[in-house]
Amino acid sequence: MKISFDYDSTLTKPNIFQLAKSMINLGIDVWICTSRPEIVPHNHWNNDEVYETASKLGIPKEKIIFTGYQDKAFFLDDFNFHYDDDNDEIDMLKTINSKCIGIWLNSK
């Protein structure tokens, strides 16, 4: 089983972080898929926190997908599930007829 988690407002939440950790402990293949660009313009935020979270979970850098603001659905064809706080990203998974099931995490 292959599962991805959005980073901002999803994997940054303690309960979702623990969910990802539990899945990893069960042997599930867990990835991070974020809309952020991999290379960030000078003087903007950086991706150090993404890499730090991945490291804490034991997710190697090779399992972090930076979509560069493209719809995540185009990157998740071979995934089973994707957790995200952005309902538009979940809807896009349905639109392109992906086998990946989107799980919307209402941020409220």
Residue frames as qw, qx, qy, qz and C-alpha x, y, z in Angstrom:
[[0.000, 0.891, 0.455, 0.000, 0.00, 0.00, 0.00],
 [0.428, 0.132, 0.036, 0.894, 1.28, 3.46, -0.96],
 [0.160, -0.864, -0.472, 0.078, -0.06, 6.54, 0.83],
 [0.376, 0.315, -0.055, 0.870, 0.80, 10.22, 0.62],
 [0.250, -0.763, -0.456, 0.385, 0.19, 13.13, 2.93],
 [0.204, 0.856, 0.068, 0.470, 0.02, 16.81, 2.06],
 [0.519, 0.032, -0.443, 0.730, 2.46, 18.81, 4.17],
 [0.049, -0.159, 0.206, -0.964, 1.05, 22.27, 5.05],
 [0.559, -0.133, 0.190, -0.796, -2.00, 22.14, 7.34],
 [0.916, -0.015, -0.300, -0.266, -2.03, 18.35, 7.16],
 [0.833, 0.031, -0.429, 0.349, 1.18, 16.58, 8.17],
 [0.157, 0.443, -0.364, 0.804, 2.01, 19.62, 10.32],
 [0.655, -0.476, 0.036, -0.586, -0.86, 18.68, 12.65],
 [0.225, -0.453, 0.818, -0.274, 0.27, 16.47, 15.55],
 [0.755, 0.082, 0.554, -0.342, -2.56, 13.94, 15.14],
 [0.794, 0.582, -0.077, -0.154, -1.89, 13.53, 11.41],
 [0.187, 0.689, -0.690, 0.123, 1.85, 13.26, 12.04],
 [0.464, -0.269, 0.785, -0.308, 1.09, 10.43, 14.50],
 [0.845, 0.348, 0.269, -0.304, -1.20, 8.76, 11.95],
 [0.608, 0.687, -0.395, -0.040, 1.60, 8.81, 9.37],
 [0.073, -0.567, 0.783, -0.245, 4.06, 7.45, 11.96],
 [0.698, -0.044, 0.624, -0.350, 1.67, 4.62, 12.84],
 [0.834, 0.508, 0.023, -0.213, 1.26, 3.72, 9.18],
 [0.370, 0.700, -0.605, 0.085, 5.03, 3.65, 8.70],
 [0.338, -0.402, 0.786, -0.326, 5.35, 1.40, 11.76],
 [0.809, 0.189, 0.463, -0.309, 2.86, -0.97, 10.12],
 [0.534, -0.109, 0.675, 0.497, 5.08, -1.15, 7.05],
 [0.447, 0.791, 0.418, -0.017, 2.96, 1.07, 4.80],
 [0.531, 0.162, 0.230, 0.799, 4.85, 3.02, 2.13],
 [0.065, -0.890, -0.360, 0.272, 4.30, 6.65, 3.21],
 [0.469, 0.299, 0.214, 0.803, 5.25, 9.68, 1.09],
 [0.011, -0.661, -0.262, 0.703, 4.83, 13.45, 1.32],
 [0.342, 0.472, 0.540, 0.607, 3.20, 15.24, -1.63],
 [0.126, -0.689, -0.281, 0.656, 3.20, 19.03, -1.37],
 [0.446, 0.831, 0.302, 0.138, 2.24, 21.78, -3.79],
 [0.277, -0.860, 0.234, 0.360, 5.37, 23.66, -2.80],
 [0.661, 0.679, -0.316, 0.052, 8.14, 24.10, -5.36],
 [0.905, -0.177, -0.145, 0.359, 11.32, 22.15, -4.63],
 [0.488, 0.074, -0.051, 0.868, 13.50, 25.17, -5.31],
 [0.134, -0.863, -0.446, 0.193, 12.28, 28.25, -3.47],
 [0.341, 0.784, 0.010, 0.519, 13.13, 31.78, -4.64],
 [0.455, 0.103, -0.432, 0.772, 15.75, 33.61, -2.55],
 [0.093, -0.124, 0.345, -0.926, 14.44, 35.41, 0.57],
 [0.702, -0.249, -0.273, -0.609, 11.25, 33.33, 0.70],
 [0.795, -0.370, 0.404, -0.260, 10.40, 30.48, 3.07],
 [0.246, 0.471, -0.829, -0.174, 12.34, 27.30, 2.54],
 [0.847, -0.077, -0.404, -0.337, 11.63, 23.59, 2.65],
 [0.171, 0.392, -0.792, 0.436, 13.80, 22.81, 5.68],
 [0.530, -0.130, 0.534, -0.646, 10.72, 22.09, 7.80],
 [0.883, 0.227, -0.157, -0.380, 9.42, 19.62, 5.21],
 [0.623, 0.401, -0.648, 0.174, 12.75, 17.78, 5.23],
 [0.104, -0.347, 0.707, -0.608, 12.87, 17.89, 9.04],
 [0.750, -0.023, 0.294, -0.592, 9.39, 16.39, 9.36],
 [0.858, 0.324, -0.357, -0.176, 10.26, 13.71, 6.81],
 [0.365, 0.439, -0.736, 0.363, 13.40, 12.88, 8.75],
 [0.389, -0.250, 0.604, -0.649, 11.46, 12.58, 12.03],
 [0.859, 0.130, 0.164, -0.466, 9.12, 10.14, 10.31],
 [0.578, -0.248, 0.732, 0.263, 11.90, 8.22, 8.60],
 [0.663, 0.676, 0.318, -0.035, 10.75, 9.27, 5.13],
 [0.583, -0.171, 0.327, 0.724, 13.73, 9.66, 2.76],
 [0.104, 0.549, -0.119, -0.821, 14.02, 12.76, 0.56],
 [0.056, 0.065, -0.812, -0.577, 13.31, 10.56, -2.47],
 [0.097, -0.492, -0.864, -0.048, 9.79, 10.08, -1.13],
 [0.037, 0.647, 0.297, -0.701, 8.93, 13.78, -1.08],
 [0.372, 0.501, 0.584, 0.519, 7.05, 15.05, -4.11],
 [0.025, -0.532, -0.104, 0.840, 7.17, 18.79, -4.78],
 [0.482, 0.578, 0.638, 0.161, 4.54, 19.57, -7.41],
 [0.249, -0.082, 0.194, 0.945, 5.52, 23.21, -7.94],
 [0.350, 0.309, 0.241, -0.851, 1.88, 24.34, -7.62],
 [0.433, 0.061, -0.704, -0.560, 0.60, 21.74, -10.11],
 [0.813, -0.256, 0.005, -0.523, -2.39, 19.61, -9.16],
 [0.372, -0.447, 0.800, -0.150, -1.24, 16.71, -7.00],
 [0.861, 0.224, 0.352, -0.290, -3.53, 14.31, -8.85],
 [0.683, 0.666, -0.293, -0.068, -1.04, 14.24, -11.73],
 [0.145, 0.609, -0.736, 0.257, 1.63, 12.86, -9.38],
 [0.474, -0.243, 0.697, -0.481, -0.40, 10.25, -7.49],
 [0.730, 0.201, -0.430, -0.492, -1.44, 7.68, -10.12],
 [0.666, 0.095, -0.735, 0.080, 0.24, 4.76, -8.39],
 [0.075, -0.190, 0.652, -0.731, -0.85, 5.72, -4.86],
 [0.228, -0.414, -0.880, -0.037, -3.75, 4.12, -2.98],
 [0.251, -0.849, -0.452, 0.105, -4.65, 7.08, -0.73],
 [0.343, 0.334, -0.103, 0.872, -3.78, 10.75, -0.36],
 [0.309, -0.717, -0.520, 0.346, -4.61, 12.83, 2.74],
 [0.268, 0.276, 0.129, 0.914, -5.08, 16.57, 2.18],
 [0.003, -0.527, -0.514, 0.677, -6.77, 19.60, 3.75],
 [0.208, 0.365, -0.271, -0.866, -7.54, 21.09, 0.31],
 [0.651, 0.339, 0.613, -0.292, -10.84, 19.74, -1.00],
 [0.540, 0.727, -0.208, -0.370, -9.97, 20.96, -4.52],
 [0.075, 0.520, -0.844, -0.107, -7.00, 18.57, -4.54],
 [0.437, 0.065, 0.865, -0.237, -9.31, 15.73, -3.46],
 [0.629, 0.594, 0.286, -0.412, -11.86, 16.61, -6.16],
 [0.359, 0.703, -0.514, -0.337, -9.13, 16.66, -8.79],
 [0.224, -0.259, 0.940, 0.010, -8.24, 13.06, -7.94],
 [0.548, 0.396, 0.686, -0.270, -11.82, 12.09, -8.81],
 [0.459, 0.761, -0.038, -0.458, -11.80, 14.21, -11.97],
 [0.276, 0.621, -0.679, -0.279, -8.80, 12.54, -13.58],
 [0.946, -0.008, -0.175, -0.273, -10.15, 9.10, -12.68],
 [0.171, 0.564, -0.756, 0.284, -7.13, 8.21, -10.59],
 [0.726, -0.224, -0.651, 0.002, -7.07, 4.96, -8.64],
 [0.288, 0.053, -0.543, 0.787, -5.86, 7.06, -5.71],
 [0.326, -0.738, -0.576, -0.135, -8.57, 7.79, -3.17],
 [0.133, 0.472, -0.225, 0.842, -8.42, 11.25, -1.68],
 [0.466, -0.574, -0.626, 0.247, -9.16, 11.72, 2.00],
 [0.033, 0.706, 0.035, 0.706, -10.16, 15.26, 2.88],
 [0.478, -0.338, -0.559, 0.587, -9.11, 16.47, 6.31],
 [0.089, -0.877, -0.303, -0.364, -11.37, 19.36, 7.15],
 [0.438, 0.271, -0.379, 0.769, -9.14, 21.97, 8.77],
 [0.377, -0.578, 0.018, -0.723, -11.91, 23.26, 11.03]]
